[in-house]
Amino acid sequence: MSSSINAAPSVPAGLTPELMQWVQSQSAAGVPLPALLQSMRDVGWRENLARRALGLPEEGELPPPFISARPHGLLVDSQNAGVPEPDLQADPCCIRVDGHEVHVLMSLRNPRIVVFGNLLTAQECEAIIEAARPRMLRSLTVDNQSGGEAVNDDRTSHGMFFQRGENDVVRKLEKRIARLLNWPVENGEGLQVLHYHPGAEYKPHHDYFAPGEPGTPTILKRGGQRVGTLVMYLNEPLRGGGTTFPEVPLQVMPRRGNAVFFSYDRPDPATRTLHSGAPVQEGEKWIATKWLREREFR
């Protein structure tokens, strides 16, 4: 993808609407983060403010602007550089991962969305639910103001987190996900399990951390931006509870053992990854979510 950089705004006191609009327009045009950062340096922006505007850590080096290869020899094209990506180059109906056959049910390129079947067995789904059930609490979301977590009225589920590799089932699933999506196990956050009762939902949102928010630099120190999401369905509600992508538009209905994957190469609405968990109308819904970071998550 070729792109050119419009001149960065002149330097004011802080993160102005003019600057944030410039960042969004350049990101939408496909300009890579290193080039945007250098452009801001060239016109005199302080390093910490420039990085904050771009959603980058205030200290340390930039992540590589592209990745030329992945585990198992999978080559990655420039459109999906730097994000998790299953090997779908040969249009497979199934992908075999460590003896487990994962079905490819649907694939979109832009936005990058893939629906998988049979990612988990029925026994694995039940084991995760039963291990999570005693630890469920009102779900929290990342607070972009503080960098911590807080109750959000848009999210009315209950949930918990497993530590990475906490038990045999989680460890086996994380290894399967890493091989399926060609992304290191250590770059994944701990597995989150959510339980939705009738009426519970998660309103439309993005999973990346919004650039320019006060708490984002703190969040990014733990592993950089989120670059991919895998939502796994552990059971089937009787009605409702689909994962919706209103900008596509697309709705993925929960089927036990299935999953929906989507990736986003920059923290920008232009990735068209706005999504929601539709209200459960009858029955209950259990899901497990794995968020994938740019670097090792600590």
N, C-alpha and C positions, 0 to 999 in steps of 0.2 A: 504494500500500500504506500503510495507516495503522498506526501502532505507538506505544506509549508506553514510557517509560523507567522501569524500576524504579530506586530510589535506588542510587547507587554505594556500594560498601563504604567505611567510614571509613578514614582514611589510616594504614597501618602503615609499616614501614621499607622495604618493597620490593614485588616482584611475588609476592603470595601466591596459593595455590590458590583462596582465596575470590574474589580479584579476577579471576583468569583464568576461573573458572567463571561469574562475572557477565558478563564480556566475551563469552564464548561464547553464553550464553543470550540476551543482548541482540542479538547479531549474528544468531542463528538466528531471532529474532522480527522481523528486518528493520529494526532501528533503524540509521539511517545513521551513519557514522563521525563526522562533525562534531558530531552531537548527543551521541554517547557521550563524545567528548572534552570538550565543554562541561560535561556532567554531572560528569565527574571533576574538572574545574577547580573547579566550584561547591562541592564538598565538601573542597577543599584539596589535591588531588593535585598534586605537582610536574609541570611541563610535560613534562620529559624522561621521567619514569616513565610518565605517562599515555600519551604517544606510543608508548613502547616496548611497553606492554601491548597497544596497538591495532595494532602492526605498522607504525607511521607513522614517517617520518624525524624525527629529534630537532630538526631545524631546518627553517625554510621553511614555506610555507603548505600547508594541506590541498589535495589535488586536489579539483576540483569534485565535489559530491555527486551531480550528474547531468549528463548531456549531452543537450541538446535536439535536436541535429541532427548529422549526419555528412556526409562528402563525398558528392557526387552527389545531395544533397537527401534522403537517407534519414532519415526521422524515427524516433526510437527510443522505445519505450514504457518506462514506469518500471520494469518488471520487469527489463529488460536494460540500464538506464541505466549508463553508465560502463564497459561492456565491449564487446569486438569483437562484431559481429553481422552475418551475411550478410543480404541482402535477400530474405527468404522470405515476405513479407507476402502475395504473390499465389499462394503454393504452386507455385512454378515447378518444372518437372522439370529445367531447365537454366538456368544463369546464364552469360551471355556476358560475358567479361572481355577487353577489348583483342583481340577477334577469336578468343579461345580459348573453347571451349564446355566448361564445367564441369558435370557431372551431379550432381543432388541425389538421392542414393540412399536416405537415411533422415534423419529429423529428429525429435528429442525436445525438448520445451520445458523440462521439469524432471526431471533436470538438462538443461542446454542441451548437446546433443550433435548434431552433424551429420556424416553420412558423405558425402563427395564422391567422385565418379568422374571420371577423366580430368583431374585437376588438373595432372598432369605428363604429357608425352609420353614414349614409350619412349626416345627419343634424349636427352631431358633427364635421365631417371633414370640412364642409362648414363654420361652426362657427369659427373654429380655423383659417382657411385661412383668413376669413374676418377680424378677430381681429388682425392678424399678418400683413396683407398687408400694412397698412400705416407705419409700423415701419421697413420695410426691408432695410438692408444695406449690402454692400459687406461682405461676410462671413469671419470671423476670425478663426484662430485655436490657441490652447494653444501653447505658445512659451516656449519650454523646456530650452532655454538659460536664459530667464529672469523670468519665472514663470508667465508672463502676457499673452497678446494676440497679434497676429500680422496677417497681410495679408499673405496668403500662396498661391503661384502660382499653387499648386496642387489642390486647392479647388476654383472652379470658380462659385460658387453659391452665392445667396444673402440670408441673414438670420436675425433672431432676437431671443431673449430669453424672455419667460414669466417668471416672478418670480413664485416660487412655490406657488400654491394656489391663483394665481392672479385673476382669475375670476371663475364663476360657472362651465363652461365647463372644464377648466383646472383642477380645484379641483376635479371634479367628475372623470375625466380620471385618474388622479394621484392615487386616491383611488382604482380604478379598477386595475391599473397596480400593485399596492402594493399587493393586494390580489391575483392577478393572479400569480405573481412571488415570493410571500412569502418573500417580502423585505420591510422594513419600508418606508413609504412616506418620512420621514425626511432624509433618506439616498440617496434620488434622487436629482440630479441637476435640475435646472429649465428646463422646456420643451423648446427645441430649434426647431424652424420652419425654413425650408430651401426651397428656390425656385430655380429651375433649368430651364433655358431657353435652346433652342436647342444649342447643342455643349458644354453645361456646364457639369462638371463632378467633382468627387473627386477621385484622383488617389489612388492606394493601400496604406493602412496605418493600424496601430494598434490604438486602442482607449485608451489603458493604457498609463501611463506616464513613459517614458523610464528611468530606473534606471541609475544613474551616470551623468545625465544631470544637469547642474548648477541650473536650475530653478525648478527641480522636488521637492526638499524638501519644497519649498515655496508652490507649488501647493498642496502637500499632507497634509499640515496643515489644509486645509479647509474640510477634510473628508476622508483622506486616498486615496488609489488607487481606480481607477475605476475597477469594477469587473463584470459589465454586461452592455449591450447595447440593447435597443429596438428601432428599426426603424419602424415608422408607416407611411403608405402611405395614403395621403389625397386626391389624385386624380390619374388619369391614363394618362400618356403620350401616344401618338399614337404609337411611336416606341422608343425602347431604354430605358435607365434609370434604369436598373436592379441593384440590390445589389449583387455584385459578391464576391465569396470566392475562389480565384484562387488556393489555396492549397488543396481544397477538391476534385474536383472542383464543384462549385455550383453557379447558378444564380437564384435569387428570383426576379420575375418580379413584378412591382408595380400594385396592385389592390386596389382600394379605400376601406378603412376600414381594410385592412389586415396589418400584421406586421411581422417582422422577429426579433427574439431574439437570442442573443448569449452571453455566459459568458466566463470568463477567470480567473482562480484561481491564477495566478501569472503574473507579467509583463514580459513575455518571449515569443519569437516567437514560442516556442514549443507548445503553446496553439492552434496554427493553426487558429488564428482569424484574419489573414490578410484579409482585405476586401476593396472594393471600390464602389463608385457610378458610374456606367458606363455612358458614355455620352448620353444625351438625343438626339435622332436623329430627332424626329418630335413631335411637341406639347410642353408641359411644364410639370414639375414634382414638386409637393409639398409634403414634408415629415415633420414629427415631430419626433424628437429623444429624448429619455430619457436615460441619463447615470446614472448608479447606483454606488454609492461609498461604501467602507467598513463600514464607520461610518457616523454619521450625517453630512450632508453637510451644511456649514455655508457660 
